[in-house]
Amino acid sequence: MMIQLPGLTADFDLSPHNTFGLPAHASFGTFLEDEAQIPELLDTAASSALPVRVFGGGSNLVMRPRFEGIAVLMALRGRKIVGEESGGTLVEIAAGENWDEIVGWTVNQGLWGLENLSLIPGTVGAAPVQNIGAYGIELADRFNSLRAYDTVERRFVTFSAAECRFAYRQSLFKQVPGRYLITSVCLRLPQPWAPVLTYSGIDHLPSSAGAPEIRAQVIAVRQAKLPDWRVQGNVGSFFHNPIVPAGIADAIEGVPHYPQADGSVKLSAAWLIERAGFKGHRLGGAGVSERHALVLVNHGGATFEDVQQLSGLIRSGVHAQFGVTLVQEPETM
Ligand SMILES: Cc1cc2nc3c(=O)[nH]c(=O)nc-3n(C[C@H](O)[C@H](O)[C@H](O)COP(=O)(O)OP(=O)(O)OC[C@H]3O[C@@H](n4cnc5c(N)ncnc54)[C@H](O)[C@@H]3O)c2cc1C
């Protein structure tokens, strides 16, 4: 007999809530529309001995067919300009707001600084989890603080940038999955603003370019380069760009590489995958995008197993050919 828990939907369908479009269900699920729901939700979880995990847009998740726990769909809404501080304007945004909508809104308000991060799918609350980044900017560059509910200590806490321990696609929140439920993020948009045009694809823009022009260009480049997850399910980059000792990078002829401050070198994972012969490769319903070798796609009917097998094949192929270990970017949940 199926158990019922008050206020929660049993056998909650997560298929429409992950951008890969993998079939998945949670034991229970609910939408979080008010912070006041949190304590009761955690009481229910404790009494039923089920873990709680927050879901945003599901754009950085590889879903197993079943999550034995309570899926909390982040639906907190709200945005406000908090005020000026030395070096910038503070803007506070609720965790359930759509990231790209917020980028568009700030740019239209004349509050510039997020434009390089245009068109990244997902919610504002998930942005600090992986310290989202693109076109030469990462969230940490525009971050002031965040508010979260600590599910262990059962109280709201505020995190500064240093406390979030941001690094390349990393933060404290990835190290303690499920502990903190981020409810809002406060961004600092720089005053004065200066464009960041160092990255390929936007480096041809004039230094006089404003944020609306940069946003339009970033959107155009992304739309041309990446498959649209609404048309062909995907989670963006499936692997991190590997950071390796300089000696390994030197031994791979022609690989695009980016020297790091500590002497190591970041390599293009897409180049390695393409050279290893996987671009366009298919396995079951899953495949490597024809457009971008770093993106695994759902050609229709892909299962978790298909994605796991394809990803394993790519990792071992790249390792055999180049001696480089690829690490998966999205979380398997
Ligand atoms: C086409 C495409 C392009 C992409 N491009 C980029 C890119 O350029 N740069 C980049 O960095 N990423 C990129 N991504 C990855 C993804 O969009 C980001 O990681 C995004 O921030 C995930 O947001 P989400 O709401 O979908 O999070 P989810 O996938 O729902 O969740 C991701 C993780 O965050 C946790 N989480 C979510 N919300 C909260 C919360 N409120 N509190 C605590 N934990 C939470 C979840 O439990 C999970 O562990 C791309 C993805 C796609 C599909």
The ligand as a MOL file (V3000), in Angstrom:
LIG
                    3D

  0  0  0     0  0            999 V3000
M  V30 BEGIN CTAB
M  V30 COUNTS 53 58 0 0 0
M  V30 BEGIN ATOM
M  V30 1 C 21.7190 23.8980 -22.3110 0
M  V30 2 C 22.4330 24.0990 -20.9840 0
M  V30 3 C 23.4680 25.0020 -20.8960 0
M  V30 4 C 24.1340 25.2160 -19.6730 0
M  V30 5 N 25.1400 26.1300 -19.6420 0
M  V30 6 C 25.8030 26.3510 -18.4840 0
M  V30 7 C 26.8550 27.3160 -18.4270 0
M  V30 8 O 27.1690 27.9780 -19.4020 0
M  V30 9 N 27.4960 27.4900 -17.2520 0
M  V30 10 C 27.1530 26.7800 -16.1330 0
M  V30 11 O 27.7830 26.9910 -15.0880 0
M  V30 12 N 26.1570 25.8690 -16.1490 0
M  V30 13 C 25.4760 25.6390 -17.2920 0
M  V30 14 N 24.4640 24.7080 -17.3330 0
M  V30 15 C 24.1480 23.9310 -16.1110 0
M  V30 16 C 22.9340 24.4860 -15.3100 0
M  V30 17 O 22.1360 25.3060 -16.1020 0
M  V30 18 C 23.3790 25.2620 -14.0720 0
M  V30 19 O 24.1670 24.4500 -13.2430 0
M  V30 20 C 22.1750 25.7710 -13.2670 0
M  V30 21 O 22.6130 26.6340 -12.2510 0
M  V30 22 C 21.3340 24.6530 -12.6490 0
M  V30 23 O 20.1540 25.2400 -12.1440 0
M  V30 24 P 18.8660 24.3690 -11.8220 0
M  V30 25 O 17.8880 25.2590 -11.1680 0
M  V30 26 O 18.4010 23.6680 -13.0330 0
M  V30 27 O 19.4520 23.3390 -10.7570 0
M  V30 28 P 19.1360 21.7430 -10.5660 0
M  V30 29 O 19.6650 21.0480 -11.7510 0
M  V30 30 O 17.6670 21.6080 -10.3050 0
M  V30 31 O 19.9600 21.4310 -9.2950 0
M  V30 32 C 21.3780 21.3810 -9.3260 0
M  V30 33 C 21.9170 21.1560 -7.9070 0
M  V30 34 O 21.6280 22.3050 -7.1220 0
M  V30 35 C 20.8350 21.9410 -5.9900 0
M  V30 36 N 19.8940 23.0400 -5.7760 0
M  V30 37 C 19.0350 23.5700 -6.6700 0
M  V30 38 N 18.3690 24.5880 -6.1150 0
M  V30 39 C 18.8050 24.6950 -4.8460 0
M  V30 40 C 18.4660 25.5440 -3.7480 0
M  V30 41 N 17.5610 26.5140 -3.8660 0
M  V30 42 N 19.1090 25.3430 -2.5660 0
M  V30 43 C 20.0410 24.3670 -2.4330 0
M  V30 44 N 20.3930 23.5370 -3.4190 0
M  V30 45 C 19.7810 23.7030 -4.6140 0
M  V30 46 C 20.1580 20.6430 -6.3550 0
M  V30 47 O 19.7930 19.8990 -5.2130 0
M  V30 48 C 21.2620 19.9840 -7.1650 0
M  V30 49 O 22.2220 19.4410 -6.2860 0
M  V30 50 C 23.7650 24.4810 -18.5320 0
M  V30 51 C 22.7060 23.5680 -18.6120 0
M  V30 52 C 22.0320 23.3790 -19.8280 0
M  V30 53 C 20.8750 22.4260 -19.8980 0
M  V30 END ATOM
M  V30 BEGIN BOND
M  V30 1 1 1 2
M  V30 2 1 2 3
M  V30 3 2 2 52
M  V30 4 2 3 4
M  V30 5 1 4 5
M  V30 6 1 4 50
M  V30 7 2 5 6
M  V30 8 1 6 7
M  V30 9 1 6 13
M  V30 10 2 7 8
M  V30 11 1 7 9
M  V30 12 1 9 10
M  V30 13 2 10 11
M  V30 14 1 10 12
M  V30 15 2 12 13
M  V30 16 1 13 14
M  V30 17 1 14 15
M  V30 18 1 14 50
M  V30 19 1 15 16
M  V30 20 1 16 17
M  V30 21 1 16 18
M  V30 22 1 18 19
M  V30 23 1 18 20
M  V30 24 1 20 21
M  V30 25 1 20 22
M  V30 26 1 22 23
M  V30 27 1 23 24
M  V30 28 2 24 25
M  V30 29 1 24 26
M  V30 30 1 24 27
M  V30 31 1 27 28
M  V30 32 2 28 29
M  V30 33 1 28 30
M  V30 34 1 28 31
M  V30 35 1 31 32
M  V30 36 1 32 33
M  V30 37 1 33 34
M  V30 38 1 33 48
M  V30 39 1 34 35
M  V30 40 1 35 36
M  V30 41 1 35 46
M  V30 42 1 36 37
M  V30 43 1 36 45
M  V30 44 2 37 38
M  V30 45 1 38 39
M  V30 46 1 39 40
M  V30 47 2 39 45
M  V30 48 1 40 41
M  V30 49 2 40 42
M  V30 50 1 42 43
M  V30 51 2 43 44
M  V30 52 1 44 45
M  V30 53 1 46 47
M  V30 54 1 46 48
M  V30 55 1 48 49
M  V30 56 2 50 51
M  V30 57 1 51 52
M  V30 58 1 52 53
M  V30 END BOND
M  V30 END CTAB
M  END
